Amino acid sequence: MGEVSSMIIFALKTLLQNMTKKGLSRWIFGVVMGLITLFLIWPGYLLFSAAEPLILGFPLSFAWVIFCTLLGFVALLGLYLSDRGETKDL
């Protein structure tokens, strides 16, 4: 098991070292959006499916959805800001 995990870590390090800034920002965006998707479906949502406590007047389950939506907005804003300064090569 340890050998497999070290191979995966090595592959990720190699992948990240060979990426451009634009590719890295898009890869990070994809990972964040994938995690948000997992947070909003069965395994992640069960942890926050309670009606109480109330957060800013919202039940915990609804506040969790709002938090994930805001996190997605911040990730999209970060992707926009990282791609904004680059020029297109035609």
N, C-alpha and C positions, 0 to 999 in steps of 0.2 A: 504494500500500500504506500509506503514512504517513497519508493522508487517511482511510482506512477505520479505522485503529487510533485516530486521534484522535476520530472519530465514536463509536466504541465506548466510549472512555474518557469522553467527554462524556455519553453515555447512561447509563453506570454511575454517574457523579457525580450526575446529575439524579435517578436512581432512589434512590440512597442518601440524598440530601438530603431527599427527600419521604417517607421511611419513618419509621414510629414506632419506638420502642425495641424493642417486641415483634416487629415485622416484621423489623427489622434482625437481631435475635438469631436468629430463625428462618431468615433468609436465609443468615447465616453458618454456622449448623448444617447447612443443606442443602448448602452448598459443601464443608464439611469432610467430610460423609458421602459426597458424590460423589467427592471426591479419594481417600478411603479405598477406595472401590470400585475406582477406577482403580489404586490401589496394589496391590490384591490380585488383579487379573486380568492378562492377558497383558503389556501394555507395562511396567507397574511391577514385576511380580513377577519378571520375567526378570533384573533387576539383582541380586536377592537370592535366587536359586534355588540357590546353592551349599550343599554340605553342611558346608563349613568356611569360616570359622573358627567355633569354638564360642563361644557367648555364654551365660554362666551355665549351661553344660552342654548347651545346646540348639543344634542346627545353625542356621546363619544363616537358612535359609528358614523354620524354625518360629519363631525369635525375631522375624522380620519380621511374621509373622501375629499374634503376641502383642503386638507394639508397636502394630500397627494397631488391634487390639481395645481396647487401653488408651487409645489416642487417641480412639476412638469413645466410650468411656466418659467420658472427660474432656469431650468435646464435649457429650454428653447431660447431664452434670452441670452444665456451664455454661448450657445451655438451661434446665434446671430452676431453677437459681438466679436466672436473669434473669427468668423468668416467675413465680416464687414470690411476689414481693412485690406483684404487680399484682392488682387485684380484677376480678371479672367484671361486665360490664354486661349485665343481662338486659333 
